[in-house]
Amino acid sequence: MLFLVPTPIGNLADMTFRAVEVLKNADLILAEDTRTSSVLLNHYNINKPLSTYHQHNEHKISGHLADQMLAGKTIALLTDAGTPGISDPAYLLVKECIKNNIEVQCLPGATAFVPALVNSGLPTDSFCFEGFLPLKKGRQTFLKRMAEEKRTMLFYESPMRLLRTLKDFGTYFGLERQCCVSRELTKRFEENKRGTLQEVYDHFSAKTVKGEIVIVVAGKDYEPIKNLNLTQ
């Protein structure tokens, strides 16, 4: 069978007991980056065969991995941080397993956009996760479509592209649209900056930005609660 095992997005203590048990009992562990995953595995004294599985080889090896599971092996798939399949490879292998009637289980665990959404102060009853924005082709069309979205929106972004993306959001959504940028979640220097797109842009333009980033943006027609200060 196949286990999809979420890994901590920063703090290694966020690993679940069940995740450690599954990894210790697996016949093979697949990792997006074996160097990154080795730090986690060594921390929990997990010594199992380790192989790479990432966007550059997943098309070639998914069938071979399915054959190994059909032969009786239990495989666990990790990504560098978070849940496999959420802006990380997993879909093709899961699809191959389902096609071959191989059991698949995804363990609950860390996903960066969930804590970012919950602590943003924006509505959590209805939201959409969009992952990374298109870099070039289709970016303008995408932003025009998202400008009409009424649900809370969540995006992943890199530090080097944060200011560009906030500027584009301001252009298409309006500079007064409420948002929250979360970075370094669960780590020592975690930061959650809330406010309008203009305020958040000004904040990050005055500093060096590091760490993985989640941007949470209010949907169209959202009205902030009176007397609620989201800029702290």
PyMOL commands that set and color helices and strands:
alter all, ss='L'
color gray80, all
select helices_A, chain A and resi 12-14+17-25+34-43+58-70+91-99+113-118+139-146+159-173+197-205
alter helices_A, ss='H'
color red, helices_A
select strands_A, chain A and resi 2-4+28-31+50-52+75-77+104-106+127-132+152-157+178-183+191-196+213-217
alter strands_A, ss='S'
color yellow, strands_A
deselect
rebuild
show_as cartoon
